[in-house]
Amino acid sequence: MYVNSDLIPVYKDILRDGLVNLVTPNQFEIETLTDMKILTADDLKLAVNKFYQLYNVKNVVVTSVQLENNPDIYCVGSAGDGAIFYFKMEQIDAVFSGSGDFFLGLLTDCFVKYNGDLVKSLKETITIVTKVLQLTYDLCTDGSNTDQKRYIGDKLYLPDLKLIESKEILLDQHMLEANELVPVFI
């Protein structure tokens, strides 16, 4: 828990008031907001539906979902129309500092740019974030980096995203148009 547990009712009240249009809880956070444990795809659907019953938020993106007995990581979205979709995430064997903030900033920008089209916004966000994280990983592990490497558990810890070095990724509209990510609706 990143915040004092006394704040959870305050967050719940904010989500009920109808002023929030897009929320991005991770798996632990949506479990906390719905009082439901998510182990299976069915649990995930029930949790998203319960979220809509409890809160007045139209667009939900659940980040970093990992289901029981499944090594894959998913990013799940729903625009409140009953349809729930997901993208399977590429995994990079490292811990990145700032990736969640980067994800949220890009998603917000895309959401405005695409007039609330959550599928298109999430697809572009995941594409860019994945490419920036991979470039960051490649640059930090290419052998020229002589800094002592740090680890969190057995995962390489990368405290700085290489955003300046990612300029071409951030500006490459052709890469985004050729993006092959396809949402799976459940």
Secondary structure, DSSP 8 states (H G I E B T S, - for coil): --S-GGGHHHHHHHHHTT---EE--BHHHHHHHHT----SHHHHHHHHHHHHHH---SEEEEEEE--TT---EEEEEE-SSS-EEEEEE---SEEETTHHHHHHHHHHHHHHHTTT-HHHHHHHHHHHHHHHHHHHHHHHSSS---S--EEETTEEEE-S--TTTTHHHHH-HHHHHT-----EE-
